[in-house]
Amino acid sequence: MQRALKFAAIAAILGLAACSNDNSDNNKTEEGTDGAPQEATETGAETQKVPDTMTDQAAFKAENLAYLEENKNKEGVQVTASGLQYRVIESGDGKSPTAADFVTVHYAGRLIDGSEFDSSYKRGEPATFPAGRLIPGWTEALQLMSVGDKWELVIPSEIAYGEQGAGGVIPGGATLVFDIELLGVMTLEEAQAEAEKQAEVFKIQQLAFLEENAKQDGVVETESGLQYRVIEEGNGKSPSAESQVTVHYAGTLIDGSEFDSSYKRGEPASFPLDGVIRGWTEGLQLMKEGGKFEFFLPYHLAYGERGSRTIPPYATLVFTVELVSVDS
């Protein structure tokens, strides 16, 4: 999953999603979300309580400004004209990026009370970003760094997420503290070449899985390339391509990483079969109410060469689906 996410992030940034129009149907999604938290809004973090009254907001702002005032006087802390504060932990001697470059970094971000809201370390994989398309404090700091550097950044809200905050995790007016290691710098051309190389390797892995999976007991492959296995046969009616259906389902990548689940949301999902990815439209028509199938969707029946927020381009998807009812 880690390699898949890194590839998906690079590909999305570079706009490799703009492939053929043949995959236009793949933009349709299932009810619910296939998404995971974005880079700077990791959910599940223990975070500082968001101030919800004028008094709380004023106190929160004063606390964050006081932190900046105190921090700038600490040994080794440098302050730039924008208000960015940084402290060098380790010095490197590699290349420095420009705003037009792509950077590969390891980082952890926290609020001033120590509440961590994002960490590439915890994900076990460094992240690749376009240096000029991040919050201003990051863009400024990265251009001051060299490959091999490890710095602590303290970023005022004005050059972070401002008064709006981000994702319900970072409050408006929050000062952000980051530990950041600059691991690599790539030009746009180099980043594109890397993404294309990773895409080819990933695509081969996905196709190899399908080839092996087709040999497994109970797996049936249709003319389109859809693979399925019957877990439980239903005895109700089958939907048409235009039917409204209600289902319970869970979706994973081939490594078992789950990206969506109606079970975890605690209620089944309802949607029209002509409004979802092609593999679902085809697969559910093979089912009867009360049935439970496992589906294996090649990328051309799923999210194609484009992927989605958390599904890499060319990804094979595995779904366990229960057809609860055909509603129309």
Salt bridges, closest charged atoms under 4 A:
ASP34 OD1 - ARG309 NH2 3.77
GLU42 OE1 - ARG123 NH1 3.51
GLU69 OE2 - LYS72 NZ 3.21
GLU116 OE1 - LYS122 NZ 2.99
ASP118 OD1 - ARG123 NH1 2.58
GLU152 OE1 - ARG87 NE 3.49
GLU152 OE2 - ARG110 NH2 3.06
ASP179 OD2 - ARG110 NH1 3.00
GLU194 OE1 - LYS197 NZ 3.46
GLU212 OE1 - LYS215 NZ 3.79
GLU258 OE1 - LYS264 NZ 2.88
ASP260 OD1 - ARG265 NH1 2.58
GLU294 OE1 - ARG229 NH2 2.78
